[in-house]
Amino acid sequence: MSHTEAAPGSSLNAHRRRRELAQATDGRTVDVLVVGLGATGAGVALDAAARGLDVVAVDAHDLAFGTSRWSSKLIHGGLRYLASAQFDVAHESAVERGVLMTRTAPHLVAAQPFVLPLTPLVSRGQASLAWAGFRAGDMLRLAARTPRPVLPAPRRLSATEARHLAPAVRASGLRGGLLSWDGKVTDDAALVTALARTAAAHGARVLTRVRALELTGTGARVRDELTGEEGEIRTRAVINATGVWAGTLADDIRIRPSRGTHLVLRSQRLGALPAGLHIPVPGETNRFVLVLPQGDGRVYVGLTDEPVEGAIPDVPEVPETDIGFLLDVLGSALDVPVGRDDVVGAFAGLRPLLDTSTGGGSPDRTSDISRRHAVLTSPDGVTTVVGGKLTTYRRMAQDAVDAAIATRGLRAAPSPTAELPLIGAASPERLRALPVPRRLVRRYGTEALDVHALTAQNPALAEPVLPGHPVTRAELLWAVRHEGALDESDLLDRRSRIGVVPEDRAQALPVAREILEEAAAVHP
């Protein structure tokens, strides 16, 4: 295979979409229709296709358009669930983190260090509780059989060590820190794209901009959002994986969305950040604000956990109250003053928490609702998967496909996805040996060679999309040719993270349009 071509069958683009949408609506009956192409839906498409089933997967928007692009980019080991005695959820999270880090996506998911600075606002009792939690989290790692070299052990830090790893923390009164580790994905939307492309390589038809207007147990009426044309997809099983929008397609599903808000700061505002930060929320024992360096000149600060009432928006807005809360917590621990003018972007995602309350028994806070996922089957045979989180997408997908197979009497092999590498995955040794920039390897894995080769063919493609940001024109071209990007928003808001800063997005927009025009001229 030449170094300008994607893995066989994995390329998603406008031409393939047109062809496969026509096939999906030509009257044939497929085995499984998946609605929703976030992490869970793309995971369902991969799980079903890898079992040998004939799969069509649709989304009204783009890959990772909803909640899956608004996460903290963390692959949690389940520590927070121990505190609320959700031991099964905690263990499942640790297991799935290990699967991603060691087998399915070691190019995308790696260990991230965090420092919890022991400032005067953190009592000795709180510090002891946090240390016990980190030790328990390490026991979860052990129970999940994740190797120690993959996730190092937690340890106590002196004040000097804490300042070295977290220079922005206020030195006055600092009595040390606690170092812990968790998984971090390079980019949550890139993980979804890898899932969708791996599903496509196994024969799934992955169709963005196709809206499901109506679902039954035997199919869906759909509309091509690019042309307005409507059609029908006939299927033996339907899996609804639309997250917070699941209730719009299944009347018996009730979702209680929870808003998680992140702020975006320029990296230079906080200076060097060799590690992320856990900053305790004053007055609460088990709640932290995270400071997450992204490696692209930005730092994310999050996150909130607030209930959301009313209609579910396509793109959630960030209220000023969330911004103020996060800045206040940040100011409680940092030497560097960070004000509202330093916030160059903000984003919010809605967690699709399943409302299992009866009558008036709802929890007062969405943080009290279990993150356990559920697979439900409606009377007409539609299987819906809800709840859960990014880390456990694979297990959610496996459970949903198992349920659909059982409900609809399909014949299929057991799920192979716990051992199935995603596009670009390889051993750490092979990834380290690739003769290309490390940043490309962390995003594309073995395909970094192919992306980098585009710049050899056309040196202009090596230019950054905008000054000070690492994404190149070659990466945008790769996204159009192989990652299913159809317009400027796909390129800037999901295939890259440029769009989280509105000022950067506006500056990059002409380049994105230029790349789309060039690609269309070659493959109209």
Salt bridges, closest charged atoms under 4 A:
GLU20 OE2 - ARG16 NE 3.04
ASP26 OD2 - ARG28 NH2 2.70
ASP31 OD1 - ARG236 NH1 3.00
ASP47 OD1 - ARG51 NE 2.55
ASP54 OD1 - ARG205 NH1 3.06
ASP62 OD2 - ARG494 NE 2.57
ASP62 OD2 - ARG495 NH1 2.74
ASP88 OD1 - ARG372 NH2 2.97
GLU92 OE1 - HIS373 ND1 3.56
GLU96 OE2 - ARG394 NH2 2.92
ASP138 OD1 - ARG141 NE 2.92
ASP138 OD1 - ARG148 NH1 2.80
GLU161 OE2 - ARG155 NH1 3.34
ASP182 OD2 - HIS76 ND1 3.32
ASP182 OD1 - ARG97 NH1 2.83
ASP187 OD2 - ARG443 NH1 2.97
ASP187 OD1 - ARG497 NH1 3.25
ASP188 OD2 - LYS73 NZ 3.12
ASP188 OD1 - ARG497 NH1 3.25
GLU214 OE1 - ARG221 NE 3.74
ASP224 OD1 - ARG17 NH2 2.66
GLU225 OE2 - ARG211 NE 2.82
GLU225 OE1 - ARG223 NE 2.66
GLU230 OE1 - ARG221 NH1 3.00
GLU284 OE2 - ARG287 NH1 3.24
ASP296 OD2 - ARG298 NH1 3.86
ASP296 OD2 - HIS469 NE2 3.83
ASP305 OD2 - ARG80 NH2 3.90
ASP305 OD1 - ARG351 NH1 3.49
ASP305 OD2 - ARG371 NH2 2.93
ASP314 OD2 - HIS61 NE2 3.51
GLU320 OE2 - ARG340 NH2 2.79
ASP322 OD2 - ARG259 NE 2.76
ASP342 OD1 - ARG269 NE 3.03
ASP399 OD2 - HIS373 NE2 2.87
ASP399 OD1 - ARG395 NE 3.00
ASP402 OD1 - ARG51 NH1 2.82
GLU419 OE2 - ARG103 NE 3.23
GLU429 OE2 - ARG432 NH2 3.88
GLU447 OE1 - ARG197 NH1 2.77
ASP450 OD1 - HIS3 ND1 3.53
GLU463 OE1 - ARG473 NE 3.72
GLU475 OE2 - ARG439 NH2 2.35
ASP487 OD2 - ARG209 NH2 2.83
GLU488 OE2 - ARG513 NE 3.08
ASP490 OD1 - ARG209 NH2 2.91
ASP490 OD1 - ARG494 NH2 2.86
ASP493 OD1 - ARG505 NE 2.88
ASP504 OD2 - ARG266 NH1 2.92
ASP504 OD2 - ARG298 NH2 3.00
GLU514 OE2 - ARG473 NH1 2.90
